[in-house]
Amino acid sequence: MNMNKMLLYLKQYEKSHIETAKSIPQGKLRNESSELDNEEIVVTYCNKGVTGNAAQNILLGSGMKKVYNLSGG
């Protein structure tokens, strides 16, 4: 089974990130969420999990259905 998935990093991308992650700062997420594929599985993450959780809620509120937060960052 081939599932599309994206890791979405929400903090300073230059500091530390998973190599295949896309970076969208939380402040820009509402405007840029329309560019994300609604059928894709999105996993949000940040340093501690708080910003990732907020981003998960933003994306779910924008109509995305397969959004998960990496708890603990």
Sequence and secondary structure as in RCSB ss.txt:
>XXXX:A:sequence
MNMNKMLLYLKQYEKSHIETAKSIPQGKLRNESSELDNEEIVVTYCNKGVTGNAAQNILLGSGMKKVYNLSGG
>XXXX:A:secstr
    EEEEE S TTT   TT EE  HHHHHHHGGGS TTSEEEEE SSSHHHHHHHHHHHHTT S EEE TT 
